[in-house]
Amino acid sequence: MADISVALFIESESHDVDQMNAAIGVHSEKSWRKGDLRGRTGKVYSTDSWLQASKCVVADEIDEIDRAARKTVLSVVSRLQGHEDRFREVAAWGKAGLRVSLCSRLLPPL
């Protein structure tokens, strides 16, 4: 089986999640605030973060992985349809990106 994870995110030191939600016009699916605990490590987040994400598990076949990866990326970025310019403006407040993770026995490590 292959695991595919996609996350569209913005991290900001100067704006909180509520401000990002309001400015983008799309509420985060997942978020954290500066100072929140990071799991069991005892460390805290140094930024506020806005996140849209999706995951899927598919058969370990190259065509199926390709199809599912494209579909998963599209499902995340399409949530911003009509809000793209606002997302770009908010992304300039800090660090932003699209993270794609693929774990499969079929594909060789890079």
Stockholm file with secondary structure:
# STOCKHOLM 1.0

chainA/1-110         MADISVALFIESESHDVDQMNAAIGVHSEKSWRKGDLRGRTGKVYSTDSWLQASKCVVADEIDEIDRAARKTVLSVVSRLQGHEDRFREVAAWGKAGLRVSLCSRLLPPL
#=GR chainA/1-110 SS CEEEEEEEEEEESSSCHHHHHHHHSSCCSEEECTTCBCTTSSCBCSSEEEEEEEEEEECSCHHHHHHHHHHHHHHHHGGGTTCHHHHHHHHTTSEEEEEEEEECSSSCCC
#=GC SS_cons         CEEEEEEEEEEESSSCHHHHHHHHSSCCSEEECTTCBCTTSSCBCSSEEEEEEEEEEECSCHHHHHHHHHHHHHHHHGGGTTCHHHHHHHHTTSEEEEEEEEECSSSCCC
//
